[in-house]
Amino acid sequence: MKQFLLAAIFFAVLLLLWEAAFRARIWSPVLLPSPWQVASYLKSAAVDGTLAKATVITMRRLIAGYFIGLVVGLPLGLLTARWKLFRDTLGTMALGLQTLPSVCWVPLALLWFGQTEAAMLFVVVMGTLWSVVIATETGVRHVPPIFRRAALTMGSKRLHMWFKVILPAALPFIVSGMKQGWAFAWRSLMAAEIFVTILTGFGLGQLLHYGRELSAMDQVIAIMFVIVVIGLLADKIFFSPIEKFLHRRWGTSQA
Amino acid sequence: MRRAAGHHSSVIEELEVIAPSKLAIDNVSKSFQSASGTVHALDHVSLNVAEAEFVCLVGASGCGKSTLLNIIAGLERPDDGNVLADGKPVTSPGRERLVMFQEPALFPWLDVFGNVLFPLKLKPNLTNKDRRDVAKYYLELVGLTRFEHANIHELSGGMKQRVALARALAPNPRVLLMDEPFAALDALTREQLYGDIQQIWKARRKTIVFVTHNVREAACLGDRVLLFSPHPGRIQEEFAVKLPRPRDINSVDLAAYATRITKALKSLGQVEATVAK
């Protein structure tokens, strides 16, 4: 409660300062709209459905791409951890591609897929995939050998060993890789949406882009706000509970 | 021995005291390549362990006693010779022979109950209710019922080893292999566990092979204490400990045995071995 109050006061003060700066007319109102203008844009966009539609389109791209990235990345990570051949080949490639900022996939995706949903999906998958591969590999290779030995004596082998021992033991690494993959995917999708107009659907990035084209600063700031909120919600609803569980179970400190 | 009252037939079967194995280790050799050359961890070691016997292997660190344990467990293969459990050759790990390691090796992603349940889930022909009942029974046996939902990191070292013991006992193995399971614990906790393990051994009738470098511990627990010499690893001498049970680690009679074994250990030049901690 105290935490919440503190946060509320902090943001209230921030809004007041913003309003004050707007009223002082230090910058042109075109460049710095008042919080009320931003709020009223948000309201009208919410009422006419623009916002909901754009959010749904963006989230659909993000979640589909992220899911594919996970489903492909996890087994690839297991392969690279298990066989040296894959580690030396696929693992090295994953390490290299992970260092590539995922926005850099956008030009390639456009040339390959054109201005289509496939291009968007490709960029998101590339953002997710390599982080997940590397985190899974690292996680599996950090599983203490004693866990495997103990499980062996209890009769665990092959699939049971992978699913009931090695994967759970590697979970802290895998979750942090999933989180990183999510962050990369989110950033690259926004970049792609801002760059590229796709006629099958206007996402949040496109709203941001048109806000700039029309010099509608209230729209730009409002959409940025929505993007921040989505990022926060993903963290609070999805990752935070998983991380809390891991911290509680493993007894690692909650930073 | 607590009664398994109120359990239905398959649980009672599961908790039944079964025949412990006899082990025959015949001419087993094993060597490793290390930076300083070939290490002969075991050199033509032969050993027979009777049903329900408690045998302690003593020796300095690196004398091959843990290697022998791993070979009995089926975690490692000997270069030469073979191991028979009830006349059948040991070729792979199996839940007939469960191992307790020096580290508890409990799984941090499961709670206490989940850890004890783990080996039971790998055992066929049991209903889930049976498995839970059996796990509960062993948690009670090691006195940790109250902690069944605790996370592993919340337990003390002694409690962790108790959970590891419950986990090793749960699938009702014929042989229990213990690799310095109490070495990392404080003296008081250890003494308590000596009492527990003797009681459980008597109640559940297991063949136990127990590796330690603590002579007093070996004299307290073992029917027989086997002295290992290093480089190459061999069984040097054998002591039968003829004291009534349960034994108290601090008793004078036990100290006499420990002194004898320690003397023999010293004569092997193994001064670095821990002497009657």
Contacts between the chains, C-beta under 8 A, distances in Angstrom:
chain1	res1	chain2	res2	distance
A	144	B	105	7.9
A	146	B	101	6.1
A	146	B	103	5.7
A	146	B	105	4.5
A	147	B	105	6.4
A	147	B	107	6.5
A	149	B	75	5.8
A	149	B	99	7.5
A	149	B	101	7.5
A	149	B	105	7.4
A	150	B	99	7.1
A	150	B	101	6.7
A	150	B	105	4.1
A	151	B	118	7.8
A	152	B	75	6.5
A	152	B	93	4.4
A	153	B	73	5.7
A	153	B	74	7.7
A	153	B	75	6.9
A	153	B	93	4.6
A	153	B	94	7.7
A	153	B	95	7.1
A	153	B	97	7.1
A	153	B	98	5.6
A	153	B	99	4.7
A	154	B	95	5.7
A	154	B	98	6.8
A	154	B	118	6.4
A	154	B	119	3.9
A	154	B	122	5.8
A	154	B	167	7.8
A	154	B	171	6.9
A	155	B	93	7.6
A	155	B	94	6.5
A	155	B	95	4.4
A	155	B	119	6.9
A	155	B	122	4.4
A	155	B	123	7.5
A	155	B	171	7.7
A	156	B	122	6.0
A	160	B	122	7.0
A	164	B	118	7.8
A	165	B	107	7.3
A	168	B	107	7.2
A	168	B	109	4.1
A	168	B	110	7.9
A	169	B	107	7.2
A	169	B	108	7.8
A	169	B	109	6.6
A	171	B	109	6.3
A	248	B	151	6.5
A	249	B	108	6.2
A	249	B	109	6.0
A	249	B	111	7.7
A	249	B	151	5.4
A	249	B	152	7.9
A	249	B	153	7.9
A	250	B	108	5.0
A	250	B	109	7.6
A	250	B	151	7.9
A	250	B	153	6.5
A	251	B	108	7.5
A	251	B	151	6.4
A	251	B	152	7.7
A	251	B	153	2.8
A	251	B	154	6.9
